[in-house]
């Protein structure tokens, strides 16, 4: 029997704050946000060096043979020549260990300085939508190379146009028209963004064999993407869908968003070569180099259509262990890292600048195996049915054909949720730098604007025990909590606390620690 907890960037359980901590060296004023999908908190420090900037040049050729990576600093991990950045596709060859773009000749005088960051992963930044899983999309958006059509504002809950200037539905709510921003240029002289690029990008995302992480609504509902001139595009849906514009056009932090790629680039290089080529994108930064298991380097785009960065160069190093990230920061091998809440008080006295980002992420606990729908709410037939992981004997699942059994399963799910002392986890594990979360889709500014206290699940272990008794499980049952790692430094500690709280109401609970990348395929296939 299994209950799984995915401690990831979107969730239902705890809303925690992310901290960027940086060495207190001098920095250029008012740097642009590295992220393109939504402006991130400004970077607060740099090394002060200013390497020559590549200028606009001709479109680069497909990547050459792998170049030997430069030696890493002592505390930074050495490149792994066997790593592939987690990218596996059926239609494109595996990426080389190191991919570089050749710099152009003329230097720019605008951005300056290098910002070095510590990251838990620098997945391969492939650039063909059908071949880009979640990790790849996160890299491309996180470093500002690719952009979403629009994004949520940081300061308040408003939608900010980015690659678009306006959008509207027709009276039937089945045709969404997006008016495109004129003059947006793809990096490396691949031309101006037009409606043809939008159509190709969407069609690639939903094509057969696609591993894009957010194709489901588009694949089920979109009947046609129709360019109307060069600067307008229509998305024709078969029936209205309230989630389409949000999930496809700004997405959850990059992972899942529709990336607009250059059709000219694909036509010129071919899909396989284009996927391994780092040119393209419309964001404020462009890729310079990627080395598997080691680093990704981007440089600022002069005269960017949204905002030109004050930093010329960002170098992101893959350092998986939080303690090693902190050591690299304290020894000034990197300028910025994400600090776990438990370490915040310890680092305040070390000359570091602390930047809090509200809505940094969610952690969630969700029950698996409840697959009772023969068709989805919008009429899509579920195939296969029942799903491989469906097991009516699991206490929180129930028999899909037996309403009484389903009611007992509902009580079990409520019992588990009410057994969790969320505030205690906030106070004792996350050091107060978090808050109990509301609905899963409410993050950051949307939480502040729309959350209502009535949505909170109360901590009530006595009522939880009663619910178990009413459901026929007064003696409890066995459960396994799968804790997936890679997004929050406190994941395992929180998983252990959750297990203890469930044990306290009579559920014999153990935990199993897995990587998200390794666990996700079985979840997507409904095998877990």
Secondary structure, DSSP 8 states (H G I E B T S, - for coil): -EEEEE-SSS-SSEEEEEEEEEE-----SS---S-SSS-----------------------S--S--------TTS----TT--TT---SSS----SEEE----S---SS---EEEEEES--------GGG--HHHHHHHHHTTSS--SEEE-SSSS-EEESSEEEEEE-TTS-EEEEEE-TT-B-GGG--B--HHHHHHHHHHHTSTT---TT-HHHHHHEEEEEE-SSSEEEEEESS--TTHHHHHHTTBTTBT------HHHHHHH-HHHHHH------SSEEEEEEETTTEEEEEE-TT-SS---S-SEEEEEE---HHHHHHHHHTTS-SEEEE-GGGHHHHTTTTEEEEEEEEEEEEEEEE------SB-TTS-B-SSSS-TT--TTSTTT--TT-HHHHHHHHHHHHHHHHT--HHHHHHHTSTT-EEE--STT--THHHHHH--GGG-----HHHHHHHHHHTT-TT--EEEEEEEESS-TTHHHHHHHHHHHHHHTT-EEEEEEEEHHHHHHHHHTT--
